[in-house]
Amino acid sequence: MFHEHRDIIAKLKQENPRFHKLFDTHNELDQKIAQLEKDFSNQFEIEKLKKEKLKVKDEVHNMIIEYNNAN
């Protein structure tokens, strides 16, 4: 996720506990979705998790943009 912002992500993960938690949450959701899809689980649950993951991704992206604009 956001490979072009690798340096900023590393700094934010060290400096901002909220960012670190969101970033980890995104990765956890990604893994959970992948496992549910592999197991052919409930599509409604998968879609719910995908929406949650997208919301987290948007928040992470906004934090990256704010950091980038401030520095």
NORNORZI-V376387 format. One record per residue. N is the residue number from 1. RES is the residue in one small letter. OMEGA is omega in radians with two decimals (* if undefined). Layout:
BEGIN
n->(N:N)
res->(RES:RES)
omega->(OMEGA:OMEGA)
END
This chain:
BEGIN
n->(1:2:3:4:5:6:7:8:9:10:11:12:13:14:15:16:17:18:19:20:21:22:23:24:25:26:27:28:29:30:31:32:33:34:35:36:37:38:39:40:41:42:43:44:45:46:47:48:49:50:51:52:53:54:55:56:57:58:59:60:61:62:63:64:65:66:67:68:69:70:71)
res->(m:f:h:e:h:r:d:i:i:a:k:l:k:q:e:n:p:r:f:h:k:l:f:d:t:h:n:e:l:d:q:k:i:a:q:l:e:k:d:f:s:n:q:f:e:i:e:k:l:k:k:e:k:l:k:v:k:d:e:v:h:n:m:i:i:e:y:n:n:a:n)
omega->(3.07:-3.11:-3.13:3.14:-3.05:-3.11:3.13:3.13:3.13:3.13:-3.12:3.12:3.13:-2.98:-2.98:-3.12:3.12:3.11:-3.12:3.13:3.12:-3.13:3.11:3.11:3.12:-3.13:3.11:3.11:3.12:3.13:-3.14:3.12:-3.14:3.14:3.13:3.11:3.12:-3.12:-3.11:-3.12:-3.13:-3.10:3.11:3.10:3.13:3.14:3.11:3.14:3.10:3.11:3.10:3.13:3.13:3.10:3.12:3.14:3.11:3.14:3.08:-3.13:3.12:3.12:3.10:-3.14:3.12:3.12:-3.13:-3.13:-3.12:-3.07:*)
END
